[in-house]
């Protein structure tokens, strides 16, 4: 795992954006795994401002709420359209987000896995982290080998996301999410975490045991996982000083 701690979310996001931009320039047909939520908002804004060429790129989103229509304002379809897709030249046929209204959810999940495979696998997977350690919507106790499927959100995640629905009671309880096994097949996982609410989950994911009780801890087993943190999210890391030293003393060829 590479842990990059920056003073602010703006500074951390700027480096992450350079990394995504470099991939799109080097590999115009890149396959990107995308996340939603508050964490990647600034990243998407920066990527839009960079005026990159997305025409040959393909995207797969991590998740979507079951039962929400794509034009529901809180759906992840709407989120992606508003924050990225309508601002860049991605082709509609190359955009993939699970359909929350699918009648046959297991069949949709199987198709989603096949489409990722057919696209050549994910080059770069963007991830946020839940305050309980979830990645995608793989809540604690999710199988570390899981594939795309339906999951039930915990009360904590419902509370965390209540702001998008005008209260936890109105939030859908079920979601379709890429599995942890699916995420782990991405060639590079890039996780962003900002703010003190994420500090405990980050400490567990980075320095705790690999456990289904903190799904992000599985990234310890990933050959290429890069974590971008602000000071508040890094606050509980015991080896903070070492991670900083590593980043500041990277050999030139390893710099972003
Ligand atoms: C969203 C997703 C989730 C979020 C996580 C953090 O596509 O997969 O894992 O990344 O819930 O959400 P925010 O960024 O709103 O704190």
Boltz pocket constraint, residues with backbone or C-beta under 6 A from the ligand:
constraints:
  - pocket:
      binder: B
      contacts: [[A, 34], [A, 35], [A, 36], [A, 37], [A, 38], [A, 39], [A, 40], [A, 62], [A, 63], [A, 127], [A, 128], [A, 129], [A, 130], [A, 134], [A, 135], [A, 136], [A, 137]]
      max_distance: 6.0
